[in-house]
Amino acid sequence: MIGYVTVGVDDLSAAERFYSAVLPALGYVLEISSEGLSYVIPAKPDQSGEAVDFYVKPPFDGQAASVGNGTMVAFSVPTQAEVRNLHAAGLAHGGRDEGAPGFRAAYGPHFYVGYLRDPQGNKIALYCNNRSEPRRPD
């Protein structure tokens, strides 16, 4: 089980604008500290597992942040409409398009995904794999 995910950034203000436009809609709450930004999902009494926290921080070694080639963090989104809305919100708050929301031929018939780069260049996916949503027209 993944305990938490951290991405490195050099500009915390730009990162906060971007992630705060996307993550609260998925249940994340922002906590700011001297170390950076922590997006956490508050525990619920009926929750069966631990939610994965998402940290946005300058690198611990003091060097410039860099993105990993092939590294991506994917966030599960309940509906295809919300994938589109959150992708648009990310773009409006400093993100770059890395793949418009839609179906991909290489994935399952219900897998609907949009890709973004945060202001630092970290790749983020917003996906819906809800079988109650429309499927890819094949």
Residue pairs with C-beta under 8 A, 6 or more apart in sequence:
1 49
1 50
2 52
3 50
3 52
3 53
4 52
4 53
4 54
4 55
5 52
5 53
5 54
5 55
5 73
6 54
6 55
6 56
6 57
7 54
7 55
7 56
7 57
7 65
7 73
7 118
7 120
7 122
8 57
8 58
8 59
8 65
8 66
8 120
8 122
9 15
9 36
9 56
9 57
9 58
9 65
9 118
9 119
9 120
9 122
10 58
10 64
10 65
10 120
11 119
11 120
12 36
12 37
12 56
12 57
12 58
14 94
14 119
14 120
15 37
15 56
15 118
15 119
15 120
16 30
16 32
16 37
16 56
17 93
17 94
17 119
18 90
18 93
18 94
18 95
18 118
18 119
19 30
19 37
19 39
19 54
19 56
19 118
20 30
20 93
21 86
21 89
21 90
21 92
21 93
22 75
22 86
22 89
22 90
22 93
22 124
22 126
23 30
23 39
23 54
23 75
24 30
25 82
25 85
25 86
25 89
26 41
26 75
26 76
26 77
26 86
27 41
27 42
27 51
28 39
28 40
28 41
28 54
29 39
29 40
29 41
29 42
30 37
30 38
30 39
31 37
31 38
31 39
31 40
32 38
35 57
36 55
36 56
36 57
36 58
37 55
37 56
37 57
38 53
38 54
38 55
38 56
39 53
39 54
39 55
39 56
40 51
40 53
40 54
41 51
41 52
41 53
43 50
43 51
54 73
58 65
59 65
65 120
67 117
67 120
67 121
67 122
67 123
71 122
71 123
72 115
72 123
72 124
72 125
73 122
73 123
73 124
73 125
74 113
74 124
74 125
74 126
74 127
75 124
75 125
75 126
75 127
76 127
76 128
76 129
77 83
77 86
77 126
77 127
77 128
78 128
78 130
79 128
79 130
79 133
80 101
80 112
80 128
80 130
80 133
80 134
82 128
83 101
83 112
83 113
83 114
83 126
83 127
83 128
84 101
84 114
86 114
86 126
87 97
87 100
87 101
87 114
87 116
87 126
90 116
90 118
90 124
90 126
91 97
91 116
94 118
94 119
95 116
95 117
95 118
95 119
95 124
96 116
96 117
97 115
97 116
97 117
98 115
98 116
98 117
98 123
99 113
99 114
99 115
100 114
101 112
101 113
101 114
101 126
102 112
102 113
102 114
103 109
103 111
103 112
103 136
103 137
104 111
104 113
105 136
107 113
108 129
109 135
109 136
109 138
110 128
110 129
110 130
110 131
110 133
110 135
110 136
111 127
111 128
111 129
111 136
112 127
112 128
112 129
112 133
113 125
113 126
113 127
113 128
114 125
114 126
114 127
115 123
115 124
115 125
115 126
116 123
116 124
116 125
116 126
117 123
117 124
118 124
